[in-house]
Amino acid sequence: MNRIIIIITLSLITGSAMSQHSGSQQNIPYRLTTEPAIGTKLMAMDVQVSNLLQYNVHKRFSIISHSVFSFAIPFARMEDVLQNHNYALIQKFGIGTSLYTKHTMNTFSFLAGVKYYAYSGTLDNEHLPEKITTKSTGTTSDFGLMYNLKMVRKKYFMSTRLYVPLKDGLAGMGENATIEIGAGIKLR
C-alpha cells in the first residue's frame, strides 16, 4: 500500500516539475470552476450526484471541494431484502496539481473528508414468520486520490473524474472507486 502511494506521489511531482516552463509564468486559464456531475461506483450499482469546486491558486496548485450525494439502486441488491433507503453524503476537501495542454486540463489531487451513511432494509423471506427490519447510520472518514480530465472549450468544458479511495486498502480501492461525468463552467 505504501509503495502505491509513493509511486503516485512521485509521478505527480515529476509530472508537475517536467511541465514547468522557464521564463514568465503564463496566466491561469481558470481561477474558479464548478463542475456538477453524475456517476457510479465501478463495482456496484450506485448512483451519485456530485459537484466539484476548484480554485486555482497558482497555475500548478489548486484547492478543491468535492460534495457527493450517493444512493443505491433498490432492485440491484440482495434477494429477500427490501431496501427502505441506502444513501451517503460525502464532503471532501483537498489540494491538487494540474497539467495543461491546448484543450485539456489534467488535475491530480488528494482529497480527505467526512462520509455520513444511512441504511434501512427489511428481510422479507417466506420461510420466516415475520419481517425483520434493520437500520444503520454512521459517520466515517474518507480520503483518496482523484484524477480529473477537463476537455476545454472557452468558458465551458466537459469533465470526467476518477476517484480511488485509500482508506480500506486494495480491497476498498476496487470496490469503492467511482467514475463521474459532467460539465463545468468557469466562474472567475
N, C-alpha and C positions, 0 to 999 in steps of 0.2 A: 504494500500500500504506500509506504513512504517513497519507494522508488518511482511509482507513478506520479506522485505529487512533485517530486524533484524534477522528473523529466518534463512535466508540463510547465513548471515554473521556469526552468532553463530555456525551454522553447519560446515562451513568451518574452523573456528578457532578450534572448538572441534575436528574435524577430523584430522586436522594438528597436534594438540597437542597430541592426543592419538597415532598417528603413529610415534612419535619421539622415537628413541632408545637411551638408555643410553650408555655411553662408547664412543668409537671413531666414528667419522662420516664416513659413507660409501661414496664411490665415486659416483659422479653424473653420471648416465648411459649415458645421452645425454647432451652435453653442448649447441649445436646449432642444431636445426632441421628445415626443411622446409616441409610443408605439403600441396601440391596442392589438391584441392577437387572440386567436383561438388555437387550442392544441390538445394533445393527448399524451398519456404515458405510452412508452414504446411497448411494454409488455402487458398492458391491461386496457380495459375498455372504459377509461375515464375521460371525461371532457373537462377542459379547463379554459376559463376566460381570464385573460391577464392584461396588464398594462405595464410597460417599462418606460420609466423616465430616465433619460441620460443627459447629464450636464457635463459638457467637455470643458474642463478647467484649462487644459493645455491640449495641444494637438494630439499628444500621445497619452494623456491621462484623463480619465473621466470618473465621475461619481454616478452611481446607478441605484435606482429604486425599482424593485420588481414586486408587483402586487398580483396575487393569484386567487381566484375562486375556482375550486375543483370539485366536481361531483361525479359519482359513479352512475353508470347507466344501469337501472334496476334489473333488466332482463339478462344482463351479461354476467350474472353471478351464480352462486351455488344453487343446486336443486333443493327444493323444500324450504328455502329461506326466502321470505318476502322482505325486501328492504323497505323500511319506512323512510329512512333518509341515510345518506352517506356522503358527507361533504367535508371540505377542508378550506380554511382561509389561511393564506401564507403571505407574509410580508418580509422581504429581504432587502438588505442594503449592501452595497459593495463598491469596489473600485475596479477599474479596467484599463486596458491599453488598446489603442486602435491602430490598424494599418490601412492605408488609403491607396486606392488606385483611381483611375479617372471616373468610373461609375459605380464603384463598390467601396464599402467600408466594412472591415472585419474587426470586430471587437471581442477580445478575450477578457473575461472578468472573473473575479472571485466574489461570491455573494454569501452572506450569512444573515439569518433572521429567525423568526418565530413562526411555528405552524400550529394552528388550532384545528382539531379534527373532531367530528361528531358522527356517530354511527348508531342506528337503531334497526334491528331486524327481528323478524318473527319466524320461528321454526314451525312450519306447518306440515306435519307428516301424518299420513292417515293411520300409521301404526302407533302413534302416541295418543293418549286420551285427551290431552289438552295442548293448546298452543303455548309456546314458550317465547317470551319477548326479552331481548337483551338490549341494553343501551350502554354506550361508551362515549366519553368525551375526554379530551385532554389537550395539553399544550406541550410541545417539544421544540427543540432547536432544529434548524435546518441550515446546512451550508454545503456549497458545492461550486463547480465551475460552469460558466456559461460561455457559449460561442454564439455570436450574433452577426449575421451577414445581412447587410443592407444593400439593396440594388437602388441606386440613387438616380432620380430624375428631377432636377431643380429643387423645389420645396418639398415634394412628396417622394416617398420611397416604399418599396416592398421590404419586409423584414422576415427573416427566418432565424429561429433561435433553437439551440440545443442546450438543455440544462442537465448536468450529470451531478447528482448528489454524492457527497463523500462521507456522510455520517455513518452509514451502515456497511461500509466496506464494499468489496467487489459484488456481493450478492445484491446489496441495495442499489448499486450503480445500474445494473441491468434491469432490475425490477422497477425502480422509481425514476429512471431517466425520462425526460419529457421533450417533446418537439412541439414548436409553436410556429404558426404562420400568420402574418398580419400585415398591416400597412402602418406607415408613420408619417408624421408631419413635423416640419421644422417650426418650433415656436419662437425661437430667437436666433 
